[in-house]
Amino acid sequence: MNLKKERRPEMESNKNLIYKHYISLDWSMEQVCLARMKAESVEPTTKYFPADVSKIKEYLKELHGKKILTIEETTGSHWLYVELVESVDKVLICDPYRNSLLKEGPKNDKIDARKLCLLLRSGMLKEVYHSSSEDYKIRKLASAYIALVKSGVRIKNQNSALYRGEGLRYKKDKVKEEDRLLSFIEVQQKRSIIFYEEEKNKYEKLFKEISRKNEIIKMLCQVSGIKDTSAIKIYSIVIDGSRFASKYKYWSMCGLVNHERESGKRNYGRKKPRYSRILKSVYKNAALAAIRGNNDIREYYEILLQKGYKISEARNQITRYIAKVTYAILKNQIPYRAYQWRELKKVSA
């Protein structure tokens, strides 16, 4: 029996097999370990380089034929993506959470690079979205804003706890001036809160400017419940809606659906997927804002209640609806049309 012929159909189903060279990088500030294998190779070869991007580019330039390169998602992976994207046919930034093979057995740069190369060759890596587009900088901006808000909320909570610890009412009472240490803490916390509010306003002012200039973000803001800050957060994470095959994949990314667990015709319940907590928070808050206002989505919410939906079920339906229409905007780049749910209602009738 010819084993090579028997394996060929399975191997051809691997979309990564169009490449001649499969390369993985294990990067550190001291040195870089590169593993490479060809389409017909059985085992990867490894090579060490100094932590110098120019040396990596020179090596990649010497390789003839189609090349795919993988790097695990880290704080510096986007910089490497931008630097190396022109040197290969594809850069695949992979999700380290999925690379369980790297946790087994001994661990060093050479072993990790070899395992990554084998996973790449087998088509077993899950890609993390990266782009060299200027829009990717909006993700950095949103990330910095979210970090600022987290620190601001933390200092506000600490200030509130200071009052409660003394039996005082937050924002109504004041720490006694005779208590020198507590008064000092209160003053410093108040200063931090003022600074936080000022910086937060600067970010939000910039968000409004971006919303006016960016057509897609402007269209997102037309959806009831979505304002400038929410639109920036959605756009910064998604950037390109076409990378999601369907609304169901997008809902999974937003944490708005659960995965079924079934084996041997037995159902083992549901499991939450790995999702973006930021997107879930944005859509949950957008749903609450929409149903509190006077708009098309509020009307949809009331109809759901009239149909017998529980309040929690109706809110979840509204949340998924807002996620669906924003996904359509991001994917098709078309403006939001209010009362689209009426069309869905006619179809179902």
Residue pairs with C-beta under 8 A, 6 or more apart in sequence:
11 17
14 122
14 123
15 123
16 22
16 68
16 120
16 121
16 122
16 123
17 39
17 123
18 66
19 39
19 65
19 66
19 67
19 68
19 89
19 90
20 38
20 39
20 64
20 65
20 66
20 67
21 36
21 37
21 38
21 63
21 65
21 66
21 67
21 68
22 36
22 37
22 38
22 39
22 44
22 68
22 117
22 120
22 121
23 34
23 35
23 36
23 60
23 63
23 67
23 68
23 69
23 70
23 88
23 117
23 120
24 34
24 35
24 36
24 44
24 69
24 70
24 71
24 113
24 114
24 116
24 117
24 120
25 32
25 33
25 34
25 56
25 69
25 70
25 71
25 80
25 113
26 32
26 33
26 34
26 35
26 72
26 109
26 110
26 112
26 113
26 116
27 51
27 71
27 74
27 76
27 80
28 51
28 109
29 51
30 51
31 48
31 49
31 50
31 51
31 109
32 48
32 49
32 50
32 51
32 56
33 46
33 47
33 48
33 49
33 109
33 110
33 112
33 113
34 46
34 47
34 48
34 49
34 56
34 59
34 113
35 44
35 45
35 46
35 47
35 110
35 113
35 114
35 116
35 117
36 44
36 45
36 46
36 47
36 63
36 117
37 43
37 44
37 45
37 117
37 118
37 121
41 121
43 114
44 113
44 114
44 117
44 118
44 121
46 110
46 113
46 114
47 59
48 109
49 55
49 56
49 59
53 80
53 83
53 84
56 84
56 87
57 83
57 84
57 87
60 67
60 69
60 84
60 87
60 88
61 87
66 89
67 87
67 88
67 89
67 90
68 88
68 89
68 90
68 91
68 92
68 120
69 84
69 87
69 88
69 90
69 91
69 92
70 91
70 92
70 93
70 94
70 116
70 117
70 119
70 120
70 125
71 77
71 80
71 81
71 91
71 92
71 93
71 94
72 93
72 94
72 96
72 99
72 116
73 93
73 94
73 95
73 96
73 128
74 96
77 93
77 128
77 130
78 93
78 130
78 136
80 91
81 91
81 93
81 130
81 132
82 132
84 91
85 91
85 132
91 130
92 120
92 125
92 127
93 127
93 128
93 129
93 130
94 116
94 119
94 120
94 125
94 126
94 127
94 128
95 125
95 126
95 127
95 128
96 102
97 274
98 125
98 126
99 115
99 116
99 119
99 125
101 115
101 118
101 119
102 112
102 115
102 116
105 111
116 125
119 125
129 239
129 240
129 243
130 136
131 239
131 240
133 239
135 235
135 239
136 239
138 210
138 232
138 235
138 236
138 239
139 236
139 237
139 239
141 203
141 206
141 232
141 236
142 232
142 233
142 236
142 237
143 236
144 203
145 200
145 203
145 207
145 229
145 232
146 233
146 278
148 196
148 199
148 200
148 203
149 200
151 196
152 193
152 196
152 197
152 200
155 189
155 192
155 193
155 196
156 193
156 196
158 189
159 170
159 186
159 189
159 190
159 193
160 170
162 175
162 182
162 185
162 186
162 189
163 169
163 170
163 173
163 175
164 170
166 175
166 182
168 174
168 175
174 186
175 182
175 183
175 186
176 182
176 183
177 183
204 228
204 229
207 228
207 229
207 232
208 228
210 217
210 228
210 232
211 217
211 218
211 221
211 228
211 231
211 232
212 218
214 235
215 333
216 235
216 329
216 330
216 333
217 228
217 231
217 232
217 235
219 329
219 333
219 334
219 335
219 336
220 226
220 230
220 231
220 234
220 235
220 326
220 329
220 330
220 336
221 227
221 228
221 231
222 335
222 336
223 286
223 322
223 325
223 326
223 329
223 336
224 289
224 290
224 293
224 295
224 296
224 297
224 298
224 322
224 338
225 285
225 286
225 287
225 288
225 289
225 290
225 293
225 295
225 297
225 322
226 234
226 286
226 322
226 326
227 289
230 282
230 285
230 286
233 278
233 279
233 282
234 279
234 282
234 326
234 330
235 330
237 276
237 278
237 279
238 244
238 279
238 327
238 330
240 330
241 250
241 327
241 328
241 329
241 330
241 331
241 332
242 331
244 250
244 253
244 327
244 331
247 323
247 324
247 327
247 328
248 257
250 323
250 324
250 327
251 257
251 320
251 323
251 324
252 259
252 273
252 275
253 273
253 275
253 276
253 279
254 275
254 276
254 279
254 280
254 283
254 323
255 272
255 273
255 275
255 276
255 277
255 279
255 280
256 280
256 283
256 316
256 319
256 320
256 323
257 273
257 320
258 270
258 271
258 272
258 273
259 270
259 271
259 272
259 273
260 267
260 270
261 267
261 268
261 269
261 270
261 271
262 268
279 323
283 319
283 322
283 323
284 319
286 319
286 322
287 297
287 315
287 318
287 319
287 322
288 315
290 297
290 298
290 301
290 318
290 322
291 297
291 298
291 301
291 315
291 318
292 298
295 338
296 338
296 339
296 341
297 318
297 321
297 322
299 339
300 318
300 321
300 341
301 314
301 315
301 318
303 345
304 313
304 314
304 317
304 318
305 311
305 314
309 317
321 341
325 336
325 340
328 334
329 335
329 336
